[in-house]
Each structure stands twice: as structure tokens, then as C-alpha cells.
Amino acid sequence: MFTIPFFCQAQDNYEIQVYGSETVSKDTTMVELHSNFTFDGQKETVNDVMPTNQILHETIEITHGFTDCFEVGFYFFNAVGNENRTTYVGSHVRPRIMVPESWNWPVGVSLSTEFGYQKREYSEDDWTMEIRPIIDKEFNKLYFSFNPTFDKSFHGLNEGIGFVFSPNFKAAYNITKEVAAGFEYYGSIGPLNNIQPWQSQQQQLFLAIDLDWSPLWEFNCGYGLGFTSSTDNAIFKVILGKRF
């Protein structure tokens, strides 16, 4: 049977987040719950991947800081949906290193690598890796973060196409000391030497709000739209995190 690869997004709608450069502090553990619901997704099985329409994704992320500039995160992906779509989906591990603040770079910089497994019926590729450089900067009330991410499949439909460029970008404005609003962009355009036609790319834009009422808590929510036929549409997401 002829199949058309839809180049996977780095986060596959399980963890929809543009990373900041800062790592979790030494001897601190961050526990996060990433929740999102797709109101308008893929309605049929495509390339042996189950439909994403009307499905809830729940991801548990546990991140521990081992030094002031090195952390390791663990992800547990889960899906909740009708027609036998409720299950544990897979797990990833994510080490990340940050340029120390003592270096006095003009921007925040860190490098994240993520690899792991997802069940084939929930992803075109079961064994994958992600390389995510992170560059961010705060200008008074404005905050920007750019994640020029590269994804690689080691087993699955896209294993032969090399590294896929999946850029993410966030811009936010501090309305008050506790509330910031802005947008988050998530894309996946194919290998840089073989950029795919527009409708085969992943293109999503979220309007997002961040709350910062305590250094111990993290909260982000947003509503996103997809702009190509290969992208899930109308997604609501919430991230709630607690530092211990």
C-alpha cells in the first residue's frame, strides 16, 4: 500500500511547549502535567496511525536538576479517547545542558536532546530522537524564545529521510508581574535539503497565557490552530508544574 509520510512534529501534540533556556536548579525536581485536547484532528487511520480527532493527551514530565546547568527529564505519554484509543503511549528521556550565567552571554542558551519510544499505532515512527538548541532573551516586558529543532526517526515510516527541521518560536508580553500573553509557533517543514510542499508541512500557531504567581509553580495554557491539511486543528492545552 502506498503511504505518504506526514513529517512528525517534535512534540507530536503530547508536550506542546516552546522551551526556555533555563534548567531546573540543582537538587530540585519539577513535576509537570501536560494536557491537551484536539477538537478537530485526523478523522481516519492514516499510515497505520489512529485518528487524533477528539482525543485527550496527558503527559507526565519529571525533571531533576543535577547541577546548576544540567538536568534530565522523563516523559510518560498517555492518550484518552473512544474506539480503543485510551492507553499508555510511550516514554522519552531528555538530558539538557545550559550555558552558565557566569559566562555573561547576551542571550540564554541551552541544548536539549530527547529520545525514546512511542507505540506505532500512535506515531508514524516508534523510535525517535530530537536535538533542540534553545535561545531566549528578555527585553523589559518582552520575552522571546527560539528552538531550531531537528528530529530523527530511527525506526518507522520516516527513518530514511534524515533530520527534519521543526522550528518553534515564542513571543510573550508581561501584562503584569504575574501574567504574560503572547503566541507560540510550532512547525515541521522536512529536511533542509528537501523542504516539503506547504500542505505536507506541520504549521500551528497558539495564543498562549503564562501565569507566574510563585517561583514554585508553572502555568501555561493556550489555544492553537493548524494551517495545513497535515496539521491537527483547534487544540486547547494546559501545562501545570510544581517544583520540589
C-alpha positions as CSV (number, residue, x, y, z in Angstrom):
1,M,0.0,0.0,0.0
2,F,1.3,3.4,-0.9
3,T,1.9,5.7,2.1
4,I,2.6,9.4,2.4
5,P,4.8,10.4,5.3
6,F,3.5,13.4,7.2
7,F,6.7,14.7,8.8
8,C,6.3,14.3,12.5
9,Q,6.3,17.3,14.8
10,A,8.8,17.2,17.5
11,Q,6.2,17.2,20.3
12,D,3.5,15.2,18.5
13,N,0.9,17.0,20.5
14,Y,1.9,15.3,23.7
15,E,4.1,18.1,25.0
16,I,3.2,21.4,23.3
17,Q,5.8,23.8,24.6
18,V,8.5,26.2,23.5
19,Y,11.4,25.7,25.8
20,G,13.2,28.5,27.7
21,S,16.9,28.2,28.2
22,E,16.9,27.9,32.0
23,T,17.4,24.5,33.5
24,V,15.9,23.2,36.8
25,S,18.1,24.2,39.7
26,K,20.5,21.8,41.4
27,D,18.8,19.2,43.7
28,T,15.3,20.5,42.6
29,T,12.7,18.3,40.9
30,M,10.0,19.7,38.7
31,V,6.8,17.7,38.1
32,E,4.6,18.8,35.2
33,L,1.3,17.7,33.8
34,H,0.8,18.5,30.1
35,S,-2.8,18.2,29.0
36,N,-4.3,19.0,25.6
37,F,-7.5,18.1,23.7
38,T,-7.8,18.1,19.9
39,F,-11.2,19.3,18.8
40,D,-10.5,18.9,15.1
41,G,-7.9,16.3,14.1
42,Q,-7.3,13.5,11.7
43,K,-10.6,11.5,11.5
44,E,-9.3,8.3,9.8
45,T,-6.4,5.9,10.3
46,V,-3.6,7.2,8.1
47,N,-0.3,5.3,7.6
48,D,-1.4,2.9,10.4
49,V,-1.7,5.8,12.9
50,M,-5.0,6.0,14.8
51,P,-7.2,9.2,14.4
52,T,-6.3,12.2,16.5
53,N,-9.8,13.8,16.3
54,Q,-11.4,14.3,19.7
55,I,-8.6,12.8,21.7
56,L,-7.1,13.9,25.1
57,H,-3.3,13.7,25.6
58,E,-2.0,13.5,29.2
59,T,1.8,13.6,29.6
60,I,3.6,13.4,32.9
61,E,7.0,15.1,32.9
62,I,9.5,14.7,35.8
63,T,12.7,16.8,35.6
64,H,15.6,16.8,38.1
65,G,18.4,19.3,38.2
66,F,21.8,17.5,38.9
67,T,23.9,20.7,38.7
68,D,23.2,24.4,38.2
69,C,23.3,23.9,34.5
70,F,22.4,20.2,33.8
71,E,19.0,18.5,34.1
72,V,17.4,15.3,33.0
73,G,13.7,15.0,32.2
74,F,11.5,11.9,31.8
75,Y,8.2,11.8,29.9
76,F,5.3,9.4,30.1
77,F,2.8,9.8,27.2
78,N,-0.8,8.8,27.6
79,A,-3.9,9.0,25.3
80,V,-7.6,9.1,26.3
81,G,-10.2,8.6,23.6
82,N,-13.0,6.4,22.4
83,E,-12.7,3.4,20.0
84,N,-9.9,1.8,22.0
85,R,-7.6,4.9,21.9
86,T,-7.1,5.0,25.7
87,T,-3.6,3.7,26.6
88,Y,-0.1,4.4,27.7
89,V,1.7,5.6,24.5
90,G,5.4,5.7,25.3
91,S,8.3,7.4,27.2
92,H,11.2,9.7,26.4
93,V,14.3,10.8,28.3
94,R,15.7,14.3,27.8
95,P,19.1,15.5,29.1
96,R,19.7,19.2,28.8
97,I,22.7,21.4,29.5
98,M,22.7,25.2,29.8
99,V,25.4,27.9,29.3
100,P,26.2,29.1,32.8
101,E,25.0,32.6,33.7
102,S,28.6,33.3,34.9
103,W,29.7,33.4,31.2
104,N,27.6,36.5,30.8
105,W,26.3,35.7,27.3
106,P,23.9,38.3,25.8
107,V,21.2,35.6,25.4
108,G,20.2,32.5,27.3
109,V,21.4,29.3,25.6
110,S,20.9,25.6,26.3
111,L,20.9,22.4,24.3
112,S,18.3,19.6,24.8
113,T,18.4,16.1,23.4
114,E,15.4,13.8,23.6
115,F,15.0,10.2,22.6
116,G,12.6,7.4,23.2
117,Y,9.7,5.2,22.1
118,Q,6.1,5.6,21.2
119,K,3.6,2.9,20.1
120,R,3.5,2.6,16.3
121,E,-0.3,3.0,16.2
122,Y,0.0,6.5,17.8
123,S,3.0,7.7,15.8
124,E,4.5,7.1,12.3
125,D,7.8,6.4,14.0
126,D,8.3,4.5,17.2
127,W,12.0,5.1,18.0
128,T,13.0,8.8,17.5
129,M,15.5,11.4,18.6
130,E,15.2,15.2,18.9
131,I,18.1,17.8,19.0
132,R,16.8,21.1,20.3
133,P,19.0,24.2,20.7
134,I,17.3,26.9,22.8
135,I,18.0,30.6,22.5
136,D,16.0,33.1,24.5
137,K,16.1,36.7,25.6
138,E,14.0,39.1,27.8
139,F,13.7,42.8,26.9
140,N,12.0,44.7,29.7
141,K,8.4,43.3,29.3
142,L,9.0,41.3,26.2
143,Y,10.3,37.7,26.1
144,F,11.4,35.7,23.0
145,S,12.5,32.1,22.7
146,F,13.6,30.3,19.5
147,N,14.0,26.5,19.3
148,P,15.5,25.5,16.0
149,T,14.8,21.8,16.5
150,F,15.9,18.8,14.4
151,D,14.0,15.4,14.6
152,K,15.3,12.0,13.5
153,S,13.4,8.7,13.2
154,F,15.4,5.5,13.8
155,H,12.5,3.2,13.1
156,G,9.3,3.8,11.3
157,L,7.8,5.5,8.2
158,N,10.3,8.4,8.2
159,E,13.5,6.6,9.2
160,G,15.1,7.1,5.8
161,I,14.6,10.8,5.3
162,G,17.3,12.2,7.7
163,F,16.9,15.1,10.1
164,V,13.6,17.0,9.9
165,F,13.7,20.7,10.7
166,S,11.0,21.6,13.3
167,P,11.3,25.2,14.3
168,N,9.4,26.5,17.4
169,F,9.1,30.2,18.5
170,K,7.5,32.0,21.4
171,A,6.9,35.7,21.9
172,A,5.2,37.0,25.1
173,Y,4.5,40.3,26.8
174,N,4.2,40.8,30.5
175,I,0.9,42.5,31.1
176,T,1.5,42.4,34.8
177,K,4.2,40.9,37.0
178,E,2.1,37.7,37.2
179,V,0.5,37.5,33.7
180,A,2.1,37.3,30.3
181,A,0.3,36.8,27.0
182,G,1.6,36.1,23.5
183,F,1.9,33.4,20.8
184,E,3.7,30.2,20.2
185,Y,4.6,28.8,16.8
186,Y,5.2,25.1,16.0
187,G,6.4,23.9,12.6
188,S,7.9,20.9,10.8
189,I,8.9,21.5,7.2
190,G,11.0,18.5,6.3
191,P,14.8,18.1,5.8
192,L,16.6,21.4,5.0
193,N,17.8,19.9,1.7
194,N,14.3,18.8,0.8
195,I,11.7,21.2,2.2
196,Q,8.2,19.8,1.7
197,P,5.2,21.3,0.0
198,W,3.1,23.5,2.2
199,Q,0.2,21.1,2.8
200,S,2.7,18.3,3.8
201,Q,4.3,20.5,6.5
202,Q,3.1,20.9,10.1
203,Q,2.1,24.5,10.8
204,Q,0.5,25.5,14.1
205,L,0.0,28.8,15.9
206,F,-1.2,29.1,19.6
207,L,-2.4,32.1,21.5
208,A,-1.0,31.5,25.0
209,I,-1.0,32.8,28.5
210,D,1.6,32.3,31.2
211,L,1.0,32.8,35.0
212,D,3.8,33.4,37.4
213,W,2.4,33.8,40.8
214,S,5.0,31.8,42.6
215,P,8.6,30.6,42.0
216,L,7.4,27.1,42.9
217,W,4.7,26.9,40.3
218,E,4.4,27.0,36.5
219,F,1.3,27.5,34.4
220,N,0.7,27.9,30.7
221,C,-2.4,27.5,28.6
222,G,-3.2,28.2,25.0
223,Y,-5.5,27.6,22.0
224,G,-4.0,26.6,18.7
225,L,-5.0,26.4,15.1
226,G,-3.4,24.3,12.3
227,F,-2.8,25.9,8.9
228,T,-2.2,22.8,6.7
229,S,-4.1,19.6,5.9
230,S,-1.3,17.6,7.7
231,T,-1.8,19.5,11.0
232,D,-4.3,18.9,13.8
233,N,-6.5,21.9,14.3
234,A,-8.3,23.5,17.2
235,I,-6.2,22.3,20.2
236,F,-6.6,23.5,23.8
237,K,-3.6,22.9,26.0
238,V,-2.7,23.4,29.7
239,I,0.7,22.9,31.4
240,L,0.8,22.8,35.2
241,G,4.1,22.3,37.0
242,K,5.4,22.2,40.6
243,R,8.9,22.5,41.9
244,F,10.1,20.4,44.8
